[in-house]
Amino acid sequence: MTKMLNLITILVGITSLVSGVMCVLPHVMPHELMQYDHNAGRLWNTVTNMKMLPGVRHTLNYEVGVTARWHHFLQEHGNTALNNILADLNHYVQEVDRRDYNVGPRFRKFLSANSKAQVLPVSERGEQYVARRLVNAFADTWQQHHAAQQQAAWQAELDAIEHEESGGVMSGSEEEGDTATGPGQVVQAERSQRAGSASAGPSRRNQS
C-alpha cells in the first residue's frame, strides 16, 4: 500500500513538472538588430535586469534608454504594438499555456494618455513577455526608419546622376547648335553683301 502511494506521488510530481514545462511562455530574445540601436539595447537592459518598463512620463535618461524617440514610439505606436502582443499572448494561452496572466489591463492603463506612472514593474513572466516584445517592436521601427533613410539617400543620388547626365546632353546640343549656325550666318551675310554690291554697280555707271 505504501509503495502504491509513493508511486502515485511520483507520478503526480512528474505530471506537474511536465505541465509546468509545457506552460512556460516562449522566451523572447532581443531583436536581431538591437546591437546597432543603442537606445533599444539600454531599454532591453532596463526591462530584463531592472524589471521595469519606462513610460512617457519618465524623464529623458539616456542611461536607461529613455529618449524622445521612445516617448514618440509609445505615443504613436504603443497601443497598436500592445494589441498585437496581447493577441499573440492570448492565442498562446488558449492553445498551450491555459493560464490567465491578466497583464493586458495593467499595460493598457500604463500606456493610456491619462497615466501618470513613470515606470511599470515587470517582474512576472507574463509582464516580461509583453515588455520585451514592446522593446523589440521599438527596435523594429528603428530598422524601418533606417531602411527608409537609406532608400531616400539612394534615390537622391540616382536623381542627381540623372539630372547631371540630362544637363550634359543639353549643353552638348546647345554647343553643337552654335557651331552649326555660326558659319551659316557668316555665309549668308557674305552673300547679302555681294548681292548689294552687284545691284549698286549699274546705278553708278548710269549716273556717270
PADREN-148377 format. One line per field, with one value per residue (C-alpha): residue in three letters; x, y, z; residue number from 1. Coordinates in nm, 4 decimals. Example, Ala and Ser with C-alpha at 12.3 -4.5 7.8 and 13.67 -1.06 7.14 Angstrom:
2
res = [Ala_Ser]
xx = [1.2300_1.3670]
yy = [-0.4500_-0.1060]
zz = [0.7800_0.7140]
n = [1_2]
This chain:
208
res = [Met_Thr_Lys_Met_Leu_Asn_Leu_Ile_Thr_Ile_Leu_Val_Gly_Ile_Thr_Ser_Leu_Val_Ser_Gly_Val_Met_Cys_Val_Leu_Pro_His_Val_Met_Pro_His_Glu_Leu_Met_Gln_Tyr_Asp_His_Asn_Ala_Gly_Arg_Leu_Trp_Asn_Thr_Val_Thr_Asn_Met_Lys_Met_Leu_Pro_Gly_Val_Arg_His_Thr_Leu_Asn_Tyr_Glu_Val_Gly_Val_Thr_Ala_Arg_Trp_His_His_Phe_Leu_Gln_Glu_His_Gly_Asn_Thr_Ala_Leu_Asn_Asn_Ile_Leu_Ala_Asp_Leu_Asn_His_Tyr_Val_Gln_Glu_Val_Asp_Arg_Arg_Asp_Tyr_Asn_Val_Gly_Pro_Arg_Phe_Arg_Lys_Phe_Leu_Ser_Ala_Asn_Ser_Lys_Ala_Gln_Val_Leu_Pro_Val_Ser_Glu_Arg_Gly_Glu_Gln_Tyr_Val_Ala_Arg_Arg_Leu_Val_Asn_Ala_Phe_Ala_Asp_Thr_Trp_Gln_Gln_His_His_Ala_Ala_Gln_Gln_Gln_Ala_Ala_Trp_Gln_Ala_Glu_Leu_Asp_Ala_Ile_Glu_His_Glu_Glu_Ser_Gly_Gly_Val_Met_Ser_Gly_Ser_Glu_Glu_Glu_Gly_Asp_Thr_Ala_Thr_Gly_Pro_Gly_Gln_Val_Val_Gln_Ala_Glu_Arg_Ser_Gln_Arg_Ala_Gly_Ser_Ala_Ser_Ala_Gly_Pro_Ser_Arg_Arg_Asn_Gln_Ser]
xx = [0.0000_0.2808_0.4618_0.1440_0.1044_0.4675_0.4241_0.1152_0.3009_0.5889_0.3533_0.1705_0.5015_0.6198_0.2888_0.3096_0.6682_0.5856_0.2814_0.4926_0.7463_0.4742_0.3134_0.6204_0.5803_0.8128_1.1403_1.1594_1.5039_1.6305_1.5722_1.8406_1.9447_1.9356_2.3150_2.3015_2.0263_2.1859_1.8680_1.6758_1.9660_1.9567_1.5791_1.6202_1.8618_1.6193_1.3371_1.5280_1.7671_1.5942_1.2494_1.0772_0.9346_0.9745_0.6750_0.6025_0.6064_0.9593_1.2159_1.4666_1.7528_1.9980_2.1462_1.8207_1.7205_1.4506_1.4771_1.2418_1.2187_1.0974_0.8340_0.7228_0.7009_0.4814_0.2528_0.2200_0.2658_0.2468_-0.1191_-0.1014_0.2064_0.0446_-0.2695_-0.0620_0.1410_-0.1657_-0.3313_-0.0280_-0.0293_-0.3990_-0.3576_-0.0705_-0.2684_-0.5674_-0.3621_-0.0828_-0.0468_-0.4050_-0.3289_-0.4535_-0.1662_-0.4104_-0.1469_-0.3482_-0.5363_-0.2188_-0.0305_-0.3281_-0.3659_0.0079_0.0104_-0.3049_-0.2804_-0.4126_-0.1430_0.0878_0.3138_0.6769_0.7550_0.5662_0.7090_0.7526_0.8909_0.6343_0.6717_0.3744_0.4855_0.8341_0.6897_0.4892_0.7590_1.0298_0.8032_0.7384_1.1102_1.1568_0.8764_1.0566_1.3788_1.1858_1.0616_1.4248_1.5094_1.2265_1.3286_1.6916_1.5922_1.3721_1.6598_1.8911_1.6317_1.5841_1.9612_1.9962_1.7059_1.8539_2.1867_2.0170_1.8195_2.1395_2.3126_2.0165_1.9979_2.3696_2.3505_2.0486_2.2156_2.5302_2.3320_2.1520_2.4767_2.6320_2.3337_2.3481_2.7197_2.6643_2.3824_2.6042_2.8786_2.6393_2.4598_2.7655_2.9308_2.5913_2.5213_2.8590_2.7963_2.4529_2.5968_2.8633_2.6020_2.3867_2.6848_2.7774_2.4219_2.4133_2.7407_2.6183_2.2961_2.4799_2.7279_2.4981_2.3450_2.6835_2.7684_2.4376_2.4976_2.8385]
yy = [0.0000_0.2343_0.1550_0.2281_0.5686_0.6516_0.5565_0.7752_1.0655_1.0277_1.0155_1.3277_1.5069_1.4115_1.5209_1.8557_1.9042_1.8257_2.0511_2.3317_2.2975_2.2918_2.6066_2.8277_3.1234_3.1388_3.3054_3.6450_3.7109_4.0622_4.1991_4.0879_4.4475_4.5714_4.5768_4.8689_5.0517_5.1505_5.3113_4.9869_4.7952_5.0087_4.9706_4.5950_4.6009_4.8137_4.5670_4.2417_4.3364_4.6207_4.4639_4.7879_4.9428_5.3228_5.5169_5.8510_6.0270_5.9091_6.1862_6.1550_5.9357_5.8004_5.5517_5.3558_5.4064_5.6690_5.9059_6.1313_5.8565_5.6084_5.8582_5.9101_5.5348_5.4832_5.7706_5.6880_5.3104_5.1798_5.0772_4.9135_4.7142_4.6199_4.4934_4.2664_4.1365_4.0658_3.8887_3.6589_3.6033_3.5178_3.2771_3.1038_3.0842_2.9305_2.6810_2.5847_2.7554_2.7516_3.0082_3.3671_3.6115_3.9052_4.1603_4.3415_4.5862_4.6980_4.7673_4.9413_5.1689_5.2377_5.3394_5.5498_5.9270_5.9721_5.7602_5.9447_5.6496_5.6842_5.3118_4.9831_4.6956_4.3901_4.1146_3.8442_3.6097_3.7473_4.1051_4.0268_3.8718_4.1842_4.4343_4.2589_4.2405_4.6148_4.6909_4.4633_4.6474_4.9727_4.8345_4.7224_5.0777_5.1932_4.9325_5.0531_5.4169_5.3382_5.1452_5.4351_5.6783_5.4583_5.4284_5.8058_5.8618_5.6148_5.7743_6.1218_6.0004_5.8437_6.1627_6.3678_6.1392_6.1512_6.5294_6.5632_6.3363_6.5154_6.8526_6.7342_6.6254_6.9600_7.1537_6.9439_7.0026_7.3753_7.3841_7.1840_7.4170_7.7233_7.5634_7.4683_7.8008_8.0181_7.9576_7.9584_8.3039_8.4246_8.2771_8.4339_8.7719_8.7468_8.6593_8.9535_9.1845_9.0602_9.0976_9.4517_9.5363_9.3872_9.5873_9.9075_9.8734_9.9623_10.2523_10.4164_10.3679_10.5220_10.8231_10.8824]
zz = [0.0000_0.0905_-0.2320_-0.4271_-0.2585_-0.3258_-0.6903_-0.7209_-0.5588_-0.8018_-1.0990_-0.9809_-0.9366_-1.2828_-1.4332_-1.2558_-1.3701_-1.7315_-1.7145_-1.5733_-1.8505_-2.1142_-1.9692_-1.9861_-2.2207_-2.5211_-2.4336_-2.6016_-2.7454_-2.8263_-3.1751_-3.4207_-3.4978_-3.1389_-3.1281_-3.3713_-3.1821_-2.8530_-2.7186_-2.7596_-2.6065_-2.2937_-2.2738_-2.3017_-2.0091_-1.8062_-1.8687_-1.8214_-1.5402_-1.3577_-1.4118_-1.5061_-1.8225_-1.8522_-1.9784_-2.1430_-1.8058_-1.7370_-1.7714_-2.0527_-1.9372_-2.1913_-1.9432_-1.9148_-2.2781_-2.2256_-2.5209_-2.7137_-2.9757_-2.7121_-2.5956_-2.9561_-3.0143_-2.7075_-2.8041_-3.1741_-3.1928_-2.8356_-2.8325_-3.1758_-3.0768_-2.7447_-2.9181_-3.1421_-2.8469_-2.6335_-2.9277_-2.9560_-2.5804_-2.5722_-2.8630_-2.6860_-2.3619_-2.5380_-2.7365_-2.4953_-2.1609_-2.0303_-1.7613_-1.7432_-1.6985_-1.6904_-1.7891_-2.0559_-1.8292_-1.6489_-1.9717_-2.1332_-1.8326_-1.8284_-2.1969_-2.1744_-2.2107_-1.8565_-1.6948_-1.4561_-1.3784_-1.4812_-1.4770_-1.4781_-1.2707_-1.4934_-1.2727_-1.3547_-1.6521_-1.8434_-1.7779_-1.9040_-2.2185_-2.3042_-2.2034_-2.4054_-2.7074_-2.6781_-2.6774_-2.9785_-3.1590_-3.0798_-3.2287_-3.5368_-3.6001_-3.5889_-3.8526_-4.0760_-4.0255_-4.1056_-4.4195_-4.5327_-4.4838_-4.6893_-4.9657_-4.9709_-4.9898_-5.2782_-5.4638_-5.4170_-5.5551_-5.8586_-5.9216_-5.9043_-6.1555_-6.3957_-6.3643_-6.4329_-6.7382_-6.8843_-6.8252_-7.0064_-7.3120_-7.3317_-7.3020_-7.5795_-7.8069_-7.7494_-7.8304_-8.1497_-8.2464_-8.2039_-8.4133_-8.6930_-8.7219_-8.6773_-9.0212_-9.1891_-9.0610_-9.1904_-9.5375_-9.5539_-9.4605_-9.7315_-9.9945_-9.8934_-9.9131_-10.2654_-10.3867_-10.2605_-10.4371_-10.7663_-10.7631_-10.6829_-10.9783_-11.2789_-11.0996_-11.0573_-11.4313_-11.5387_-11.3223_-11.4793]
n = [1_2_3_4_5_6_7_8_9_10_11_12_13_14_15_16_17_18_19_20_21_22_23_24_25_26_27_28_29_30_31_32_33_34_35_36_37_38_39_40_41_42_43_44_45_46_47_48_49_50_51_52_53_54_55_56_57_58_59_60_61_62_63_64_65_66_67_68_69_70_71_72_73_74_75_76_77_78_79_80_81_82_83_84_85_86_87_88_89_90_91_92_93_94_95_96_97_98_99_100_101_102_103_104_105_106_107_108_109_110_111_112_113_114_115_116_117_118_119_120_121_122_123_124_125_126_127_128_129_130_131_132_133_134_135_136_137_138_139_140_141_142_143_144_145_146_147_148_149_150_151_152_153_154_155_156_157_158_159_160_161_162_163_164_165_166_167_168_169_170_171_172_173_174_175_176_177_178_179_180_181_182_183_184_185_186_187_188_189_190_191_192_193_194_195_196_197_198_199_200_201_202_203_204_205_206_207_208]
